[in-house]
Amino acid sequence: MNVSTTMWVLTVVGLCVLVAADFFIGGRKPHDVSIKEAGIWSAVWIALATLFGAGLLVWGDAQASGEFFAGYVTEKSLSVDNLFVFVLIMAKFAVPSIYQQRVLMIGVLIALVLRAVFIALGAAAINSFAWVFFLFGAFLIWTAWKLIQEARAGEQDEEWEEGRLMKAVERRLPSTDQWHGTKMFVRENGKRLATPMLIVMLAIGVTDLLFAVDSIPAIFGLTQDPYIVFTANAFALMGLRQLYFLIAGLLKKLVHLSYGLSVILAFIGVKLVLHGLHETTSLDVPEVSLPVSLGVIFGVLVVTTVTSLVASKRTEKAEAEARTEAEATAETEAEAASMRSPTPE
């Protein structure tokens, strides 16, 4: 898709306007976000992404629109898995509930800027070196295998651990452990100190950049158009704050999500390798079409969600029955002990 500089500028300005509207309407005043509010805003962001994809169909072509929706759904599904880490970060820094939406908003904006740089570098590499397709493909297949291994081992961190970068920031940046509303800096005893608000915002942004190591190669497996890669990432990220409040309580129920994501990443990895062979050799290798890609992504997500909810419901039922049985046993033992006790004369 041939995108002019003017279109790029208009797109970035339009996204900035949407972010500003989101902030002044829903995020300016710190407050606890209700399920209703999160649901309404999530629907708004999904509707905006759908309208943008439809616009690509009208002013672009069906290929561009299909690539956008495939990339958007892939980035959105990968971000759901990332939300669990955000929950751990919020717990690690003991972020008050009324400030969590501000933390996520600024953290996501930091991540969007960093991802734009990442996307530009990835696009330049793909345009200059065809072997990058093999590198991205192999990395995604390895990541998929790693996800499966972690899921089979039942690995799920109960506490977020700071990386070296965040530890270095905390060591070198004078800070206070006291919250001062939404302020990122305060002055105490003549010293300018960073507040926990700034530190946790940086943690969210940097952590999301690490997640981009998986997601950016994945979307480049669906489209090599930098404009579509950027806009799909932008719409997926900008609805992340509302999605956090909407499904934070459901994250632990998506027990098969890692398996589903591993299938998607492996599929896209194979697609990249095939595309690399097609670009660099004269072999008659099959290329995976966009409709097939969309079908696989949607199909895997639907199956994963359904099986996860069924498995979670069975687990909850078994735990409830076990608690009931334990309570009944304890009650029986208490009655037996009471009967054995000597009666006072």
Stockholm file with secondary structure:
# STOCKHOLM 1.0

chainA/1-345         MNVSTTMWVLTVVGLCVLVAADFFIGGRKPHDVSIKEAGIWSAVWIALATLFGAGLLVWGDAQASGEFFAGYVTEKSLSVDNLFVFVLIMAKFAVPSIYQQRVLMIGVLIALVLRAVFIALGAAAINSFAWVFFLFGAFLIWTAWKLIQEARAGEQDEEWEEGRLMKAVERRLPSTDQWHGTKMFVRENGKRLATPMLIVMLAIGVTDLLFAVDSIPAIFGLTQDPYIVFTANAFALMGLRQLYFLIAGLLKKLVHLSYGLSVILAFIGVKLVLHGLHETTSLDVPEVSLPVSLGVIFGVLVVTTVTSLVASKRTEKAEAEARTEAEATAETEAEAASMRSPTPE
#=GR chainA/1-345 SS CCCCHHHHHHHHHHHHHHHHHHIIIIISSCCCCCHHHHHHHHHHHHHHHHHHHHHHHHHTCHHHHHHHHHHHHHHHHHHHHHHHHHHHHHHHTTCCGGGHHHHHHHHHHHHHHHHHHHHHHHHHHHHHCTTHHHHHHHHHHHHHHHHHHHHHHTCCCSSCCCCHHHHHHHHHSCBCSSCCTTCSEEEETTEEEECHHHHHHHHHHHHHHHHHHHHHHHHHTTCCCHHHHHHHHHHHHHTHHHHHHHHGGGGGGCTTHHHHHHHHHHHHHHHHHHHHHHHHSCCCCCCCCHHHHHHHHHHHHHHHHHHHHHHHHHHHHHHHHHHHHHHHHHHHHHHHHHHHSCCCC
#=GC SS_cons         CCCCHHHHHHHHHHHHHHHHHHIIIIISSCCCCCHHHHHHHHHHHHHHHHHHHHHHHHHTCHHHHHHHHHHHHHHHHHHHHHHHHHHHHHHHTTCCGGGHHHHHHHHHHHHHHHHHHHHHHHHHHHHHCTTHHHHHHHHHHHHHHHHHHHHHHTCCCSSCCCCHHHHHHHHHSCBCSSCCTTCSEEEETTEEEECHHHHHHHHHHHHHHHHHHHHHHHHHTTCCCHHHHHHHHHHHHHTHHHHHHHHGGGGGGCTTHHHHHHHHHHHHHHHHHHHHHHHHSCCCCCCCCHHHHHHHHHHHHHHHHHHHHHHHHHHHHHHHHHHHHHHHHHHHHHHHHHHHSCCCC
//
